[in-house]
Amino acid sequence: MMGHVVVTGAQGFVGQALVKRLLADGLNGHALSRLTLMDVRFDAPHPDNRVVQQAGSIADTAVRAQAYDMQVDAVFHLASIPGGAAEKNYPLGRSINLDATLGLLEDLRGQAKPPRFVFASTVAVYGEELPSQVNEQTLPAPALSYGAHKLMGEYLVADASRLGWVQGCSLRLPGVVARPGDGAGMMSAFMSQLFWKLAAGQPLTVPVSPDGVAWWISVGACIDNLLHAATVDPARFNPRRCYQMPVLRLTVAEVVEALAQRFGADRRALVTYQPDPFIEKLFAAYPPLATPHAETLGLAHDGTVAQLITRSME
Ligand SMILES: NC(=O)c1ccc[n+]([C@@H]2O[C@H](COP(=O)([O-])OP(=O)(O)OC[C@H]3O[C@@H](n4cnc5c(N)ncnc54)[C@H](O)[C@@H]3O)[C@@H](O)[C@H]2O)c1
């Protein structure tokens, strides 16, 4: 029985999609009795009366106590300060990406039954200089505080699981598509804008070359994986309690071609390539990624580029 689920960062891109899915489908076949959403602010009341919106910072003990005021069955911890913002403000990044993760775990110690705890980690843990093939043995070497704090969060989740506070699992997310909006200055925004602009028949300049290769997952598949991590038999988790989410590895041209097949051949001409070596290195030079253990656990990528498009725009 999954009665009470908590989602941190519930107003974010992944959070909003996860909340919709949880309200529609429940968790593990069980409808939710309460869904507590945590985020810094909420603009309007939620129409579903099972939803409790807990406004405030996850770094605030009192805010966490409000969210945990009854037995918690599962926590999806998605709130974070993105990499660029965390580099500009170290204390803020540390307090949300590291300290609040520990606080969220420690505050679950008193629960009658250890809740499931799914933590959104990131491929940023691998750092800048990726080896020619990334696999589940690749040693992380974060190049930003964001990645370092997420990596520490993975260890905290594993340790809290060992201590019996939670039944935890961390998943390393790749860039998830297709985030709506202009990307708010994010250097990887082109990956999501490709989908929305070409669907709408609008021109787009991308800062990478057509044969730039990236790791892709749709928001739909990402949520399938988060839900699976919250419901699969925890006896099957590896001791690190951490998995790389499987991805499709595709060139930008392959994605554009599939979008043209979906939305019209005229779409091909809408894309102008203006490669920026810095962005190309960061977001379009990804080596092959092997994730056999994650796949054995039941985690999955989109399967095909056609499915990636469908599920990115759900
Ligand atoms: N989207 C991606 O491509 C991607 C890739 C790798 C990892 N991730 C990770 O997945 C998670 C979800 O990603 P997303 O794209 O939805 O992120 P997002 O930035 O869209 O949403 C994060 C949410 O966290 C909230 N938040 C920030 N500080 C908070 C605080 N102090 N208290 C409460 N809430 C706070 C923000 O207001 C925002 O609504 C994040 O942890 C992110 O690091 C995402």
The ligand as an ORCA input file, in Angstrom:
! r2SCAN-3c Opt
* xyz 0 1
  N      16.449     17.543    -16.363
  C      17.626     17.027    -16.624
  O      18.040     16.958    -17.768
  C      18.471     16.454    -15.499
  C      19.704     15.868    -15.806
  C      20.475     15.346    -14.762
  C      20.014     15.413    -13.461
  N      18.815     16.004    -13.196
  C      18.347     16.091    -11.818
  O      16.980     15.714    -11.754
  C      16.283     16.524    -10.831
  C      15.071     17.143    -11.496
  O      15.496     17.892    -12.624
  P      14.583     19.027    -13.258
  O      15.042     19.183    -14.655
  O      13.177     18.778    -12.975
  O      15.084     20.278    -12.423
  P      14.399     21.715    -12.339
  O      15.491     22.690    -12.129
  O      13.435     21.910    -13.456
  O      13.540     21.598    -10.997
  C      14.139     21.603     -9.729
  C      13.102     22.141     -8.741
  O      13.719     22.190     -7.457
  C      13.214     23.326     -6.824
  N      14.080     23.752     -5.734
  C      15.263     24.407     -5.825
  N      15.719     24.710     -4.614
  C      14.798     24.260     -3.730
  C      14.703     24.297     -2.333
  N      15.614     24.917     -1.574
  N      13.616     23.743     -1.729
  C      12.654     23.151     -2.472
  N      12.701     23.075     -3.821
  C      13.760     23.643     -4.440
  C      13.138     24.381     -7.928
  O      12.285     25.461     -7.545
  C      12.621     23.557     -9.084
  O      11.208     23.608     -9.159
  C      17.304     17.518    -10.292
  O      17.768     17.056     -9.055
  C      18.415     17.505    -11.309
  O      19.670     17.765    -10.685
  C      18.031     16.523    -14.191
*
